[in-house]
């Protein structure tokens, strides 16, 4: 552990502390930390004269191409290509970045048509103005939307309509907003693109969209059914409305929310084709980012929207936050910090595999709740990968390895519900509520979120345990 190790450690931990404290904008903190890593820790083409770099690459290829270790021309070509990559291309997972960007563009196209507002108002009218049924339908709608949109976008689309519906019903809006926030995080757990931590895990573990659907959605459905039952039981006697209030909701014209029916149909078709592409990308060997960007490009061409306006609405703040995190984590790997973190898990050596998985799962759920699930996942995937490679019970068993990845995905997504800082959607909800004159404090959020996070984690743990015994029983 030399000076470089300690310097990299300070940059890594310091950046994460600043992000968690929210004293400085999280994206600014992440980009600043990444810049320090690139300037002083991570090697890149700009650190060498071209002649020296070419010489080093040539020596490396010559070494690995020795007679006793045959190397195919394809591998040699990849090494040569890597040597020519710019610095950011070496250290940023652009599959995640472009998948998010493509879906943001598609969602922006559809949101401009009024489709999502229509869905929210229609849900309230289907419930015939009953506050409990309205709450449940809005929660289910939010959960389904979050499986295919990012959680922040879902909340931004659904929350304004929720404020309108709650005002017409004359009921407190806070239970609605909190329930929808929990539902967005739970529903987003079901798919590769539903929650950013899933994209990071899927990219690291080479898991496809279909893998997530098959392995995560059954658990999410069970959690949602129990969650909706709990909401109904808890609020059934706490929400009462008059006949006049119900009538006002029924008078809202949901069709008036549709501002661009032509682009709604065209965008809907493009979104459907994109989802089909996600379902097939693993079979076809196409990365999710290619599917997302192809869908976005097709949407921009077919819907003939204002390109500048669509690009302005892309959440660049989120994309650059991810970019910075990737570089910071790679810097920590470069100095050996992630290896040291991985050694901490060595205390579980010799434990029963299920106990190892459960320990990592619950520690990750708590950590994701306290330090933000995206930041935690970006760092944790490297640690888990190293731990898997060093632990024979996982390294030699692909099914057990995947079980650990599913446990991690469930824990960071569901654990994000526990605290205000746990997920980006949580903070967006609090901001929307504040503008509407509703104060949601850190403590009040935790009083609502911790039971939901803990309950869903228990259900997820039972599911993981069932799968484990199924694996060892085969």
Order of alpha helices (4+ residues) and beta strands (2+ residues): alpha-alpha-alpha-alpha-alpha-alpha-alpha-alpha-alpha-alpha-alpha-alpha-alpha-alpha-alpha-alpha-alpha-alpha-alpha-alpha-alpha-alpha-alpha-alpha
